[in-house]
Amino acid sequence: MSWNIVYTAQARQDLRDIYEYIALELLAPETATGQTQRIMKTIRTLGEMPMRHQLYGEEPWHSRGVRFLPVDNYLIFYLPEEPQNTVNIVRIMYGGRDARKQLSETVL
């Protein structure tokens, strides 16, 4: 059974920010396109067996069932909702950032 994947507004903005940073700040638009495509391709794999990735260890996100997976230097945080067979992509952030702080600014 395939799960539906839904991007939150924040996750869509995160993806745009990643693209713009790489394309405009680092002046590497081809790299920006490739990076965002790899992130989206990896997210599509969550349509099958989204529970295979580990829960985020920090509270309160652990108790809420937030999971994550790495893609290159980025982390994708997502929340699978079993009754609806939906995977909500919550945040996409650079792995070197303070994930706890970023998540604390996120509405789940």
KEVO-377814 format. One record per atom (N, C-alpha, C): residue in three letters; atom name; x, y, z. Coordinates in pm, 1 decimal. Each point is the difference from the previous one (the first is absolute). Layout:
BEGIN
@res: ALA&atom: CA&x: X&y: Y&z: Z
...
//
This chain:
BEGIN
@res: MET&atom: N&x: 83.2&y: -117.6&z: 0.0
@res: MET&atom: CA&x: -83.2&y: 117.6&z: 0.0
@res: MET&atom: C&x: 88.4&y: 125.0&z: 0.0
@res: SER&atom: N&x: -33.4&y: 92.2&z: -83.3
@res: SER&atom: CA&x: 78.5&y: 121.7&z: -11.8
@res: SER&atom: C&x: -58.8&y: 110.8&z: 88.3
@res: TRP&atom: N&x: 87.3&y: 73.4&z: 63.9
@res: TRP&atom: CA&x: -40.7&y: 111.3&z: 85.7
@res: TRP&atom: C&x: 0.5&y: 129.1&z: -81.3
@res: ASN&atom: N&x: -89.8&y: 90.6&z: 36.2
@res: ASN&atom: CA&x: -3.1&y: 132.5&z: -61.2
@res: ASN&atom: C&x: 104.7&y: 87.3&z: 69.0
@res: ILE&atom: N&x: 67.3&y: 80.9&z: -76.9
@res: ILE&atom: CA&x: 101.5&y: 89.7&z: 55.4
@res: ILE&atom: C&x: -49.7&y: 143.3&z: -12.0
@res: VAL&atom: N&x: 0.9&y: 70.5&z: 113.5
@res: VAL&atom: CA&x: -47.9&y: 137.7&z: 5.0
@res: VAL&atom: C&x: 110.6&y: 86.8&z: 58.2
@res: TYR&atom: N&x: 33.9&y: 106.2&z: -70.1
@res: TYR&atom: CA&x: 98.4&y: 96.6&z: 49.5
@res: TYR&atom: C&x: -73.0&y: 108.8&z: 78.0
@res: THR&atom: N&x: 47.2&y: 28.7&z: 121.1
@res: THR&atom: CA&x: -54.1&y: 115.8&z: 71.8
@res: THR&atom: C&x: 51.0&y: 126.2&z: -69.2
@res: ALA&atom: N&x: -63.7&y: 112.4&z: 30.2
@res: ALA&atom: CA&x: 45.1&y: 127.7&z: -56.4
@res: ALA&atom: C&x: 145.2&y: 26.4&z: 39.8
@res: GLN&atom: N&x: 35.7&y: -35.5&z: 124.1
@res: GLN&atom: CA&x: 136.6&y: 22.2&z: 46.4
@res: GLN&atom: C&x: 99.1&y: -85.4&z: -77.4
@res: ALA&atom: N&x: -34.6&y: -124.7&z: -28.1
@res: ALA&atom: CA&x: 90.0&y: -88.0&z: -76.1
@res: ALA&atom: C&x: 18.2&y: 51.0&z: -142.2
@res: ARG&atom: N&x: -107.7&y: 49.0&z: -60.9
@res: ARG&atom: CA&x: 11.9&y: 57.7&z: -135.2
@res: ARG&atom: C&x: 92.1&y: 122.0&z: 2.3
@res: GLN&atom: N&x: -13.9&y: 81.5&z: 104.8
@res: GLN&atom: CA&x: 86.4&y: 117.5&z: 12.7
@res: GLN&atom: C&x: 145.0&y: -42.7&z: 23.4
@res: ASP&atom: N&x: 19.3&y: -103.6&z: 81.8
@res: ASP&atom: CA&x: 135.9&y: -51.4&z: 24.4
@res: ASP&atom: C&x: 65.8&y: -40.1&z: -131.5
@res: LEU&atom: N&x: -74.4&y: -69.8&z: -84.7
@res: LEU&atom: CA&x: 54.2&y: -45.2&z: -128.0
@res: LEU&atom: C&x: 36.4&y: 119.9&z: -88.0
@res: ARG&atom: N&x: -86.6&y: 100.6&z: -4.0
@res: ARG&atom: CA&x: 30.8&y: 122.1&z: -75.7
@res: ARG&atom: C&x: 124.3&y: 68.7&z: 55.5
@res: ASP&atom: N&x: 9.4&y: 7.1&z: 133.2
@res: ASP&atom: CA&x: 115.4&y: 64.8&z: 63.8
@res: ASP&atom: C&x: 130.2&y: -72.8&z: -32.8
@res: ILE&atom: N&x: -4.6&y: -132.6&z: -0.1
@res: ILE&atom: CA&x: 119.0&y: -79.5&z: -33.4
@res: ILE&atom: C&x: 42.7&y: 30.3&z: -143.7
@res: TYR&atom: N&x: -97.4&y: -3.2&z: -90.5
@res: TYR&atom: CA&x: 30.9&y: 28.8&z: -140.5
@res: TYR&atom: C&x: 60.2&y: 139.9&z: -13.9
@res: GLU&atom: N&x: -66.1&y: 99.3&z: 58.0
@res: GLU&atom: CA&x: 45.4&y: 138.8&z: -14.6
@res: GLU&atom: C&x: 137.6&y: 21.2&z: 61.9
@res: TYR&atom: N&x: 26.0&y: -62.2&z: 113.5
@res: TYR&atom: CA&x: 130.7&y: 16.5&z: 62.7
@res: TYR&atom: C&x: 110.7&y: -53.2&z: -90.9
@res: ILE&atom: N&x: -19.9&y: -121.8&z: -49.6
@res: ILE&atom: CA&x: 103.8&y: -60.5&z: -84.4
@res: ILE&atom: C&x: 12.1&y: 74.7&z: -133.2
@res: ALA&atom: N&x: -113.7&y: 34.6&z: -60.4
@res: ALA&atom: CA&x: 2.4&y: 64.1&z: -131.7
@res: ALA&atom: C&x: 49.2&y: 144.2&z: 6.6
@res: LEU&atom: N&x: -47.7&y: 75.4&z: 99.2
@res: LEU&atom: CA&x: 28.1&y: 143.3&z: 2.6
@res: LEU&atom: C&x: 118.4&y: 38.4&z: 88.1
@res: GLU&atom: N&x: 11.6&y: -63.1&z: 116.7
@res: GLU&atom: CA&x: 110.8&y: 33.6&z: 90.4
@res: GLU&atom: C&x: 129.4&y: -69.5&z: -42.7
@res: LEU&atom: N&x: -12.6&y: -126.0&z: -34.9
@res: LEU&atom: CA&x: 118.5&y: -76.4&z: -40.9
@res: LEU&atom: C&x: 24.2&y: 6.9&z: -150.3
@res: LEU&atom: N&x: -95.1&y: 63.9&z: -70.5
@res: LEU&atom: CA&x: 9.8&y: 18.1&z: -145.5
@res: LEU&atom: C&x: 17.1&y: -132.3&z: -73.9
@res: ALA&atom: N&x: -81.1&y: -98.9&z: 40.8
@res: ALA&atom: CA&x: 7.5&y: -132.8&z: -61.9
@res: ALA&atom: C&x: -141.0&y: -50.8&z: -31.2
@res: PRO&atom: N&x: -65.7&y: 59.3&z: -100.6
@res: PRO&atom: CA&x: -138.9&y: -40.1&z: -28.6
@res: PRO&atom: C&x: -15.9&y: -146.4&z: -40.3
@res: GLU&atom: N&x: 97.9&y: -56.3&z: -71.1
@res: GLU&atom: CA&x: -10.9&y: -141.9&z: -38.4
@res: GLU&atom: C&x: 6.5&y: -88.9&z: 123.9
@res: THR&atom: N&x: 88.1&y: 35.6&z: 92.4
@res: THR&atom: CA&x: 11.1&y: -74.7&z: 125.2
@res: THR&atom: C&x: -129.5&y: 13.2&z: 79.8
@res: ALA&atom: N&x: -57.9&y: 119.0&z: 0.8
@res: ALA&atom: CA&x: -125.1&y: 23.6&z: 72.5
@res: ALA&atom: C&x: -111.8&y: -87.8&z: -55.5
@res: THR&atom: N&x: -8.0&y: -6.3&z: -131.3
@res: THR&atom: CA&x: -102.2&y: -84.0&z: -63.9
@res: THR&atom: C&x: 21.9&y: -146.2&z: 35.2
@res: GLY&atom: N&x: 122.8&y: -46.8&z: -10.6
@res: GLY&atom: CA&x: 31.0&y: -139.8&z: 32.5
@res: GLY&atom: C&x: -30.5&y: -32.6&z: 145.1
@res: GLN&atom: N&x: 35.4&y: 91.1&z: 90.3
@res: GLN&atom: CA&x: -23.7&y: -25.0&z: 142.9
@res: GLN&atom: C&x: -149.0&y: -9.0&z: 29.6
@res: THR&atom: N&x: -77.2&y: 95.2&z: -50.6
@res: THR&atom: CA&x: -144.4&y: -3.6&z: 28.4
@res: THR&atom: C&x: -64.8&y: -121.4&z: -65.4
@res: GLN&atom: N&x: 47.8&y: -40.5&z: -115.2
@res: GLN&atom: CA&x: -54.7&y: -120.6&z: -64.8
@res: GLN&atom: C&x: 32.1&y: -125.0&z: 81.5
@res: ARG&atom: N&x: 121.8&y: -9.2&z: 54.9
@res: ARG&atom: CA&x: 35.0&y: -116.3&z: 83.6
@res: ARG&atom: C&x: -86.8&y: -3.1&z: 126.1
@res: ILE&atom: N&x: -24.4&y: 114.5&z: 58.9
@res: ILE&atom: CA&x: -85.0&y: 6.3&z: 119.3
@res: ILE&atom: C&x: -141.4&y: -46.8&z: -34.1
@res: MET&atom: N&x: -57.3&y: 51.5&z: -107.5
@res: MET&atom: CA&x: -136.8&y: -38.5&z: -36.8
@res: MET&atom: C&x: -8.6&y: -147.1&z: -39.6
@res: LYS&atom: N&x: 102.8&y: -51.0&z: -67.2
@res: LYS&atom: CA&x: 1.5&y: -142.1&z: -37.4
@res: LYS&atom: C&x: 1.3&y: -87.5&z: 125.4
@res: THR&atom: N&x: 80.3&y: 39.0&z: 97.9
@res: THR&atom: CA&x: 5.3&y: -75.8&z: 125.2
@res: THR&atom: C&x: -133.8&y: 7.0&z: 72.9
@res: ILE&atom: N&x: -61.6&y: 116.4&z: 0.0
@res: ILE&atom: CA&x: -131.3&y: 14.5&z: 64.4
@res: ILE&atom: C&x: -101.8&y: -92.3&z: -65.2
@res: ARG&atom: N&x: 5.1&y: -13.0&z: -131.8
@res: ARG&atom: CA&x: -94.9&y: -89.7&z: -68.8
@res: ARG&atom: C&x: 13.7&y: -144.0&z: 48.5
@res: THR&atom: N&x: 119.5&y: -40.5&z: 45.6
@res: THR&atom: CA&x: 17.2&y: -137.3&z: 49.3
@res: THR&atom: C&x: -79.8&y: -23.6&z: 128.9
@res: LEU&atom: N&x: -41.3&y: 106.4&z: 66.4
@res: LEU&atom: CA&x: -78.1&y: -15.3&z: 122.8
@res: LEU&atom: C&x: -141.3&y: -50.1&z: -28.0
@res: GLY&atom: N&x: -38.7&y: -2.0&z: -126.6
@res: GLY&atom: CA&x: -130.5&y: -55.0&z: -36.7
@res: GLY&atom: C&x: -9.1&y: -149.4&z: 29.5
@res: GLU&atom: N&x: 115.0&y: -64.6&z: 13.5
@res: GLU&atom: CA&x: 6.7&y: -142.0&z: 35.0
@res: GLU&atom: C&x: 74.5&y: -14.1&z: 132.6
@res: MET&atom: N&x: -58.7&y: -62.6&z: 94.8
@res: MET&atom: CA&x: 61.4&y: -29.0&z: 130.8
@res: MET&atom: C&x: 60.3&y: 123.2&z: 69.6
@res: PRO&atom: N&x: -78.7&y: 100.9&z: 26.9
@res: PRO&atom: CA&x: 54.6&y: 120.4&z: 63.1
@res: PRO&atom: C&x: 47.6&y: -22.4&z: 144.5
@res: MET&atom: N&x: -42.0&y: -108.8&z: 62.5
@res: MET&atom: CA&x: 38.6&y: -25.4&z: 139.0
@res: MET&atom: C&x: 141.8&y: -56.6&z: 10.5
@res: ARG&atom: N&x: 66.3&y: -25.2&z: -112.8
@res: ARG&atom: CA&x: 132.6&y: -63.5&z: 3.4
@res: ARG&atom: C&x: 109.6&y: 92.0&z: 52.4
@res: HIS&atom: N&x: -25.2&y: 129.0&z: 2.8
@res: HIS&atom: CA&x: 101.4&y: 93.7&z: 49.6
@res: HIS&atom: C&x: -24.0&y: 28.4&z: 147.4
@res: GLN&atom: N&x: 107.3&y: 36.7&z: 68.9
@res: GLN&atom: CA&x: -9.2&y: 11.8&z: 145.7
@res: GLN&atom: C&x: -74.6&y: 123.4&z: 45.7
@res: LEU&atom: N&x: -56.2&y: -13.9&z: 120.4
@res: LEU&atom: CA&x: -64.9&y: 112.6&z: 65.3
@res: LEU&atom: C&x: 105.2&y: 102.0&z: 40.1
@res: TYR&atom: N&x: -37.7&y: 128.0&z: -4.1
@res: TYR&atom: CA&x: 88.7&y: 104.2&z: 49.7
@res: TYR&atom: C&x: 5.4&y: -14.4&z: 151.1
@res: GLY&atom: N&x: 120.1&y: 3.7&z: 57.4
@res: GLY&atom: CA&x: 19.0&y: -32.4&z: 141.1
@res: GLY&atom: C&x: -47.9&y: 103.0&z: 100.0
@res: GLU&atom: N&x: -11.8&y: 125.3&z: -40.6
@res: GLU&atom: CA&x: -34.8&y: 106.6&z: 93.8
@res: GLU&atom: C&x: -150.3&y: 7.4&z: 23.8
@res: GLU&atom: N&x: -35.3&y: 39.7&z: 120.7
@res: GLU&atom: CA&x: -141.0&y: 25.2&z: 31.8
@res: GLU&atom: C&x: -30.6&y: 147.1&z: -26.1
@res: PRO&atom: N&x: -122.8&y: 33.7&z: -33.4
@res: PRO&atom: CA&x: -120.6&y: -83.4&z: -5.7
@res: PRO&atom: C&x: -19.8&y: -72.2&z: -133.4
@res: TRP&atom: N&x: 94.3&y: 15.3&z: -93.6
@res: TRP&atom: CA&x: -19.2&y: -54.9&z: -134.3
@res: TRP&atom: C&x: 2.5&y: -152.0&z: -1.6
@res: HIS&atom: N&x: 81.5&y: -59.8&z: 86.4
@res: HIS&atom: CA&x: 6.5&y: -146.0&z: 7.1
@res: HIS&atom: C&x: -138.1&y: -58.3&z: 33.2
@res: SER&atom: N&x: -62.9&y: 55.5&z: 102.6
@res: SER&atom: CA&x: -132.1&y: -49.1&z: 41.9
@res: SER&atom: C&x: -106.6&y: 22.0&z: -106.2
@res: ARG&atom: N&x: 18.9&y: 100.9&z: -81.3
@res: ARG&atom: CA&x: -97.5&y: 30.6&z: -106.0
@res: ARG&atom: C&x: 20.8&y: -86.4&z: -124.1
@res: GLY&atom: N&x: 112.5&y: -73.3&z: -3.9
@res: GLY&atom: CA&x: 23.9&y: -90.8&z: -111.9
@res: GLY&atom: C&x: 76.1&y: 60.2&z: -116.5
@res: VAL&atom: N&x: 68.8&y: 112.3&z: 23.8
@res: VAL&atom: CA&x: 77.3&y: 62.9&z: -107.1
@res: VAL&atom: C&x: 123.1&y: -85.3&z: -30.1
@res: ARG&atom: N&x: 19.7&y: -28.0&z: -127.2
@res: ARG&atom: CA&x: 113.5&y: -79.3&z: -46.3
@res: ARG&atom: C&x: 86.9&y: 86.9&z: -90.7
@res: PHE&atom: N&x: 119.3&y: -49.3&z: -28.8
@res: PHE&atom: CA&x: 87.7&y: 77.1&z: -89.0
@res: PHE&atom: C&x: 86.7&y: -92.6&z: -82.1
@res: LEU&atom: N&x: 48.1&y: 55.0&z: -111.0
@res: LEU&atom: CA&x: 98.0&y: -71.3&z: -80.1
@res: LEU&atom: C&x: 92.0&y: 102.0&z: -65.0
@res: PRO&atom: N&x: 126.9&y: -37.7&z: -14.6
@res: PRO&atom: CA&x: 97.4&y: 91.1&z: -61.1
@res: PRO&atom: C&x: 2.8&y: -13.6&z: -152.3
@res: VAL&atom: N&x: 28.2&y: 112.0&z: -65.0
@res: VAL&atom: CA&x: 27.2&y: 2.9&z: -143.2
@res: VAL&atom: C&x: 119.4&y: 93.2&z: -15.8
@res: ASP&atom: N&x: 112.2&y: -54.5&z: -36.7
@res: ASP&atom: CA&x: 123.3&y: 78.8&z: -9.4
@res: ASP&atom: C&x: 21.0&y: 72.2&z: 133.8
@res: ASN&atom: N&x: 8.2&y: 131.7&z: -0.3
@res: ASN&atom: CA&x: 21.2&y: 75.5&z: 124.0
@res: ASN&atom: C&x: -129.9&y: 53.6&z: 60.2
@res: TYR&atom: N&x: -113.1&y: -53.4&z: -43.5
@res: TYR&atom: CA&x: -130.3&y: 50.1&z: 44.1
@res: TYR&atom: C&x: -76.2&y: -107.5&z: 75.8
@res: LEU&atom: N&x: -92.9&y: 44.4&z: 83.3
@res: LEU&atom: CA&x: -86.8&y: -90.5&z: 74.6
@res: LEU&atom: C&x: -144.5&y: 28.5&z: -37.1
@res: ILE&atom: N&x: -73.6&y: -105.4&z: -26.3
@res: ILE&atom: CA&x: -142.7&y: 10.5&z: -28.4
@res: ILE&atom: C&x: -73.4&y: -50.2&z: 124.2
@res: PHE&atom: N&x: -81.3&y: 84.8&z: 58.4
@res: PHE&atom: CA&x: -81.3&y: -38.0&z: 114.9
@res: PHE&atom: C&x: -142.1&y: -20.0&z: -48.9
@res: TYR&atom: N&x: -58.7&y: -112.5&z: 41.5
@res: TYR&atom: CA&x: -134.9&y: -29.9&z: -48.9
@res: TYR&atom: C&x: -80.5&y: -71.4&z: 107.3
@res: LEU&atom: N&x: -131.0&y: 6.5&z: -18.3
@res: LEU&atom: CA&x: -93.4&y: -58.0&z: 95.7
@res: LEU&atom: C&x: -96.1&y: -92.0&z: -74.9
@res: PRO&atom: N&x: 18.3&y: -132.2&z: 14.6
@res: PRO&atom: CA&x: -94.5&y: -92.2&z: -63.3
@res: PRO&atom: C&x: -128.9&y: -8.4&z: 82.2
@res: GLU&atom: N&x: -112.1&y: 2.3&z: -67.7
@res: GLU&atom: CA&x: -130.3&y: -14.1&z: 65.9
@res: GLU&atom: C&x: -66.1&y: -124.3&z: -56.8
@res: GLU&atom: N&x: 3.5&y: -106.8&z: 81.4
@res: GLU&atom: CA&x: -43.6&y: -130.8&z: -49.1
@res: GLU&atom: C&x: -146.3&y: -7.9&z: -42.2
@res: PRO&atom: N&x: -94.5&y: 50.1&z: 79.0
@res: PRO&atom: CA&x: -139.6&y: -19.9&z: -44.0
@res: PRO&atom: C&x: -27.8&y: 60.1&z: -137.9
@res: GLN&atom: N&x: 66.1&y: 111.8&z: -31.6
@res: GLN&atom: CA&x: -22.9&y: 66.3&z: -128.6
@res: GLN&atom: C&x: 99.7&y: -43.6&z: -107.0
@res: ASN&atom: N&x: 98.7&y: -83.4&z: 38.2
@res: ASN&atom: CA&x: 107.3&y: -37.1&z: -93.8
@res: ASN&atom: C&x: 61.1&y: 123.7&z: -64.6
@res: THR&atom: N&x: 31.1&y: 97.6&z: 85.1
@res: THR&atom: CA&x: 57.1&y: 125.9&z: -45.9
@res: THR&atom: C&x: 133.8&y: 24.2&z: 67.7
@res: VAL&atom: N&x: 96.6&y: 46.3&z: -77.0
@res: VAL&atom: CA&x: 129.7&y: 40.9&z: 53.0
@res: VAL&atom: C&x: 6.6&y: 151.8&z: -14.1
@res: ASN&atom: N&x: 3.9&y: 69.1&z: 113.6
@res: ASN&atom: CA&x: 11.6&y: 145.4&z: -1.4
@res: ASN&atom: C&x: 147.4&y: 37.6&z: 9.2
@res: ILE&atom: N&x: 50.3&y: 65.9&z: -102.4
@res: ILE&atom: CA&x: 137.3&y: 48.6&z: 1.6
@res: ILE&atom: C&x: -2.2&y: 129.3&z: 80.2
@res: VAL&atom: N&x: 64.4&y: -2.9&z: 116.7
@res: VAL&atom: CA&x: -9.8&y: 109.9&z: 96.1
@res: VAL&atom: C&x: 106.6&y: 106.1&z: -24.9
@res: ARG&atom: N&x: 125.5&y: -41.4&z: -10.0
@res: ARG&atom: CA&x: 110.9&y: 93.7&z: -21.1
@res: ARG&atom: C&x: 107.7&y: -67.5&z: -83.3
@res: ILE&atom: N&x: 75.9&y: 81.3&z: -72.1
@res: ILE&atom: CA&x: 117.8&y: -44.9&z: -73.4
@res: ILE&atom: C&x: 108.5&y: 100.8&z: 35.1
@res: MET&atom: N&x: 105.0&y: -45.6&z: 67.0
@res: MET&atom: CA&x: 99.8&y: 96.9&z: 45.1
@res: MET&atom: C&x: 141.9&y: -51.9&z: -14.9
@res: TYR&atom: N&x: 90.4&y: 93.5&z: -4.4
@res: TYR&atom: CA&x: 141.4&y: -31.9&z: -6.8
@res: TYR&atom: C&x: 39.2&y: -71.9&z: 128.7
@res: GLY&atom: N&x: 71.0&y: -110.2&z: -12.2
@res: GLY&atom: CA&x: 35.1&y: -81.7&z: 115.3
@res: GLY&atom: C&x: 88.3&y: 69.1&z: 102.4
@res: GLY&atom: N&x: 70.4&y: 103.9&z: -40.2
@res: GLY&atom: CA&x: 87.0&y: 71.7&z: 92.0
@res: GLY&atom: C&x: -72.1&y: 101.2&z: 86.7
@res: ARG&atom: N&x: -127.4&y: 20.1&z: -25.5
@res: ARG&atom: CA&x: -77.3&y: 96.2&z: 78.7
@res: ARG&atom: C&x: -51.1&y: -65.7&z: 126.9
@res: ASP&atom: N&x: -46.8&y: 79.7&z: 91.9
@res: ASP&atom: CA&x: -55.4&y: -48.6&z: 126.1
@res: ASP&atom: C&x: -141.9&y: -51.5&z: -26.9
@res: ALA&atom: N&x: -10.5&y: -130.9&z: -21.5
@res: ALA&atom: CA&x: -129.6&y: -59.1&z: -35.9
@res: ALA&atom: C&x: -103.8&y: 23.5&z: 109.1
@res: ARG&atom: N&x: 40.6&y: -10.0&z: 123.7
@res: ARG&atom: CA&x: -93.6&y: 19.3&z: 110.8
@res: ARG&atom: C&x: -61.2&y: 140.3&z: -4.9
@res: LYS&atom: N&x: 84.8&y: 100.6&z: -23.9
@res: LYS&atom: CA&x: -48.6&y: 138.1&z: -7.4
@res: LYS&atom: C&x: -93.2&y: 16.9&z: -120.1
@res: GLN&atom: N&x: 39.5&y: -55.2&z: -115.3
@res: GLN&atom: CA&x: -82.5&y: 10.6&z: -119.3
@res: GLN&atom: C&x: -136.2&y: -67.3&z: 19.0
@res: LEU&atom: N&x: 0.0&y: -118.0&z: 61.0
@res: LEU&atom: CA&x: -125.1&y: -70.2&z: 23.5
@res: LEU&atom: C&x: -87.4&y: 70.7&z: 102.3
@res: SER&atom: N&x: 62.3&y: 66.3&z: 96.7
@res: SER&atom: CA&x: -79.1&y: 69.4&z: 102.5
@res: SER&atom: C&x: -77.6&y: 115.9&z: -60.9
@res: GLU&atom: N&x: 43.6&y: 47.5&z: -116.3
@res: GLU&atom: CA&x: -69.8&y: 108.3&z: -69.7
@res: GLU&atom: C&x: -102.2&y: -53.4&z: -98.6
@res: THR&atom: N&x: -20.5&y: -130.3&z: 0.0
@res: THR&atom: CA&x: -88.0&y: -66.0&z: -95.9
@res: THR&atom: C&x: -128.8&y: -43.1&z: 66.9
@res: VAL&atom: N&x: -110.4&y: 27.1&z: -65.0
@res: VAL&atom: CA&x: -130.3&y: -43.6&z: 51.1
@res: VAL&atom: C&x: -28.8&y: -140.1&z: -53.1
@res: LEU&atom: N&x: -28.4&y: -92.1&z: 92.0
@res: LEU&atom: CA&x: -34.5&y: -137.9&z: -41.9
@res: LEU&atom: C&x: -147.5&y: -22.6&z: 19.1
//
